[in-house]
Amino acid sequence: MRELMPLLIKGTLVTVEIAVYGILLSIVIAGVATALRTAPWRPVRWLGNIYVEIFRGTSLLVQLFWFFFVLPLPPFNLALTPFTVAIVGLGLHYGAYGSEILRGALRSVPGGQYEAAIALNMPASARMRRIVLPQAMINALPPATNLMIELLKGTSLVSLITLSDLTFRARQLDESTFKTAQIFALTLVIYFVLAQVIAFVMRRFERRFSSHVARRAVPGIAK
């Protein structure tokens, strides 16, 4: 354990960094893609749908290889560092799934909520911010938590583009020590612990967000 853990911890730190940046980027991309797909203009909706179908319908590993090996070639001539490729690849891939989650959550808001806001002559931006999005987010948070855990597990693929993440370190130690059972057992435990941390944080956030929405929705409850 004393020999194996230091290198595995180094790999874990890389995995955590990639996962955090990848999750943040995927959230931003999911929001932008959902805005495109719900826009009133058909060409804009097509653009959002094309992005989602391409990144949802192709392999994450192939996407990472494409960004890492193809973009530096003509006519693109765009060389990205392995770290950047990992974050961009994960963000684009899981952002497409996140857009589907958010779009479904928006559709789950009862139509009467929209009609009531329109009857109150509420502007579209205020209607979305104060009525639609809070309810949609409550429905979107549980599947979004699952997607974040999937993104964490998807970081194991970045070892194939030369990043020294947790999986890369585990394979490196296995080749040098041949302690396969011990090394990959520790690796499984580390991934499991990281997934539980994400689940715990998101459950806390979901409870606090739900209670905040409830306080705003029910008159007379103290802030």
C-alpha positions as CSV (number, residue, x, y, z in Angstrom):
1,M,0.0,0.0,0.0
2,R,2.8,2.5,0.9
3,E,4.4,1.8,-2.5
4,L,1.2,1.9,-4.6
5,M,-0.9,4.7,-3.1
6,P,1.4,7.7,-3.9
7,L,1.3,7.1,-7.6
8,L,-2.4,6.3,-7.6
9,I,-3.1,9.5,-5.6
10,K,-1.3,11.5,-8.3
11,G,-3.4,9.9,-11.0
12,T,-6.5,10.5,-8.9
13,L,-5.8,14.2,-8.7
14,V,-5.5,14.3,-12.5
15,T,-8.8,12.4,-12.8
16,V,-10.6,14.8,-10.4
17,E,-9.3,17.9,-12.2
18,I,-10.4,16.6,-15.6
19,A,-13.8,15.5,-14.2
20,V,-14.4,18.9,-12.5
21,Y,-13.6,20.9,-15.7
22,G,-15.4,18.4,-17.9
23,I,-18.6,18.7,-15.7
24,L,-18.5,22.5,-15.8
25,L,-18.0,22.6,-19.5
26,S,-20.8,20.0,-20.1
27,I,-23.2,22.1,-18.0
28,V,-22.5,25.2,-20.1
29,I,-22.7,23.3,-23.4
30,A,-26.0,21.6,-22.3
31,G,-27.5,25.0,-21.6
32,V,-26.4,26.5,-24.9
33,A,-27.5,23.4,-26.9
34,T,-30.9,23.4,-25.2
35,A,-31.4,27.1,-26.0
36,L,-30.5,26.4,-29.6
37,R,-32.9,23.5,-29.8
38,T,-35.8,25.4,-28.3
39,A,-35.2,28.6,-30.4
40,P,-38.1,29.9,-32.5
41,W,-36.0,29.8,-35.7
42,R,-35.7,26.4,-37.5
43,P,-32.1,26.7,-38.7
44,V,-31.0,27.4,-35.2
45,R,-32.9,24.4,-33.9
46,W,-31.3,22.2,-36.6
47,L,-27.9,23.4,-35.5
48,G,-28.6,22.3,-31.9
49,N,-30.1,19.0,-33.0
50,I,-27.1,18.2,-35.3
51,Y,-24.7,18.8,-32.5
52,V,-26.6,16.5,-30.1
53,E,-27.1,13.7,-32.6
54,I,-23.4,13.7,-33.6
55,F,-22.0,13.6,-30.1
56,R,-24.6,11.4,-28.7
57,G,-24.5,8.9,-31.5
58,T,-20.7,8.4,-31.8
59,S,-18.2,6.8,-29.5
60,L,-16.5,9.0,-26.9
61,L,-13.2,7.2,-27.5
62,V,-13.4,7.9,-31.2
63,Q,-14.2,11.6,-30.5
64,L,-11.1,11.8,-28.3
65,F,-8.9,10.2,-30.9
66,W,-10.4,12.5,-33.5
67,F,-9.6,15.6,-31.5
68,F,-6.1,14.3,-30.6
69,F,-4.9,12.8,-33.8
70,V,-7.0,14.4,-36.6
71,L,-7.3,18.0,-35.7
72,P,-3.5,18.6,-35.9
73,L,-3.5,17.4,-39.5
74,P,-4.4,19.6,-42.6
75,P,-6.7,21.2,-43.3
76,F,-7.4,21.8,-39.5
77,N,-3.9,22.3,-38.3
78,L,-5.2,22.7,-34.7
79,A,-3.0,21.0,-32.1
80,L,-4.5,20.7,-28.7
81,T,-2.8,19.5,-25.5
82,P,-4.0,16.1,-24.1
83,F,-5.5,17.9,-21.1
84,T,-7.5,20.3,-23.4
85,V,-8.6,17.4,-25.6
86,A,-9.8,15.5,-22.5
87,I,-11.9,18.4,-21.2
88,V,-13.3,19.5,-24.6
89,G,-14.1,15.9,-25.6
90,L,-15.8,15.0,-22.3
91,G,-17.7,18.4,-22.2
92,L,-19.0,18.1,-25.8
93,H,-19.9,14.4,-25.4
94,Y,-21.8,14.6,-22.1
95,G,-23.1,18.1,-22.9
96,A,-25.2,16.4,-25.6
97,Y,-26.7,14.1,-23.1
98,G,-27.2,16.9,-20.7
99,S,-29.1,18.8,-23.3
100,E,-31.5,15.9,-23.7
101,I,-32.0,15.9,-19.9
102,L,-32.7,19.6,-19.8
103,R,-35.0,19.6,-22.8
104,G,-37.0,16.7,-21.2
105,A,-37.1,18.6,-17.9
106,L,-38.5,21.7,-19.6
107,R,-41.2,19.7,-21.3
108,S,-42.2,18.1,-18.0
109,V,-43.3,21.5,-16.6
110,P,-47.2,21.5,-16.8
111,G,-48.6,23.6,-19.6
112,G,-50.8,25.4,-17.1
113,Q,-47.8,27.1,-15.6
114,Y,-47.0,28.7,-19.0
115,E,-50.6,29.7,-19.5
116,A,-50.8,31.3,-16.0
117,A,-47.6,33.3,-16.5
118,I,-48.8,34.5,-19.9
119,A,-52.2,35.5,-18.3
120,L,-50.3,37.5,-15.8
121,N,-48.5,39.3,-18.7
122,M,-45.1,38.1,-17.5
123,P,-42.2,38.7,-19.9
124,A,-40.7,35.6,-21.5
125,S,-37.4,36.0,-19.7
126,A,-39.1,36.4,-16.3
127,R,-41.4,33.5,-17.1
128,M,-38.4,31.2,-17.8
129,R,-36.3,32.4,-14.9
130,R,-39.0,32.5,-12.2
131,I,-41.4,29.7,-13.1
132,V,-40.2,27.3,-15.7
133,L,-36.5,26.8,-14.9
134,P,-36.9,26.2,-11.1
135,Q,-39.4,23.4,-11.7
136,A,-37.4,22.0,-14.6
137,M,-34.2,21.9,-12.6
138,I,-35.9,19.9,-9.8
139,N,-36.7,17.2,-12.4
140,A,-33.3,17.5,-14.1
141,L,-31.0,17.1,-11.1
142,P,-31.4,13.3,-10.4
143,P,-30.5,12.3,-14.0
144,A,-27.8,15.0,-14.2
145,T,-26.2,13.4,-11.1
146,N,-26.1,10.1,-12.9
147,L,-24.6,11.8,-16.0
148,M,-21.9,13.4,-13.8
149,I,-20.9,10.0,-12.5
150,E,-20.8,8.6,-16.0
151,L,-18.5,11.5,-17.0
152,L,-16.2,10.6,-14.1
153,K,-16.0,7.0,-15.3
154,G,-15.5,8.3,-18.8
155,T,-12.3,10.0,-17.7
156,S,-10.7,6.6,-17.8
157,L,-10.5,6.8,-21.6
158,V,-8.2,9.8,-21.5
159,S,-5.4,7.5,-20.5
160,L,-5.3,6.5,-24.1
161,I,-4.3,10.0,-25.2
162,T,-1.2,9.9,-22.9
163,L,-2.8,11.6,-19.8
164,S,-1.5,10.2,-16.5
165,D,-4.9,9.8,-14.9
166,L,-5.9,7.2,-12.4
167,T,-6.3,4.4,-15.0
168,F,-3.0,5.3,-16.7
169,R,-1.2,5.1,-13.3
170,A,-2.9,1.8,-12.5
171,R,-1.8,0.2,-15.8
172,Q,1.7,1.6,-15.3
173,L,2.0,0.1,-11.8
174,D,0.5,-3.2,-13.1
175,E,3.2,-3.5,-15.8
176,S,6.0,-2.8,-13.4
177,T,4.9,-4.7,-10.3
178,F,2.5,-7.4,-11.6
179,K,0.3,-6.9,-8.6
180,T,-2.8,-6.8,-10.8
181,A,-5.4,-7.7,-8.1
182,Q,-4.2,-5.2,-5.5
183,I,-3.7,-2.4,-8.0
184,F,-7.1,-2.6,-9.8
185,A,-8.9,-3.3,-6.5
186,L,-7.6,0.0,-5.2
187,T,-8.5,1.7,-8.5
188,L,-12.1,0.4,-8.2
189,V,-12.3,1.7,-4.7
190,I,-11.0,5.1,-5.6
191,Y,-13.5,5.5,-8.5
192,F,-16.3,4.3,-6.2
193,V,-15.4,6.8,-3.5
194,L,-15.2,9.7,-6.1
195,A,-18.7,8.7,-7.5
196,Q,-20.1,8.7,-4.0
197,V,-18.7,12.2,-3.4
198,I,-20.5,13.4,-6.5
199,A,-23.7,11.7,-5.4
200,F,-23.5,13.2,-1.9
201,V,-22.8,16.7,-3.1
202,M,-25.6,16.6,-5.7
203,R,-28.1,15.2,-3.2
204,R,-27.3,18.0,-0.8
205,F,-27.7,20.5,-3.6
206,E,-30.9,19.0,-4.7
207,R,-32.5,19.2,-1.3
208,R,-31.4,22.8,-0.8
209,F,-32.6,23.8,-4.2
210,S,-35.9,22.1,-3.8
211,S,-36.5,23.7,-0.4
212,H,-35.6,27.1,-1.8
213,V,-38.1,26.7,-4.7
214,A,-40.7,25.6,-2.2
215,R,-40.2,28.7,0.0
216,R,-40.6,30.9,-3.0
217,A,-43.7,29.1,-4.2
218,V,-45.6,29.1,-0.9
219,P,-46.6,32.5,0.5
220,G,-46.0,33.2,4.1
221,I,-42.9,30.9,4.5
222,A,-40.0,32.8,5.9
223,K,-37.0,33.2,3.7
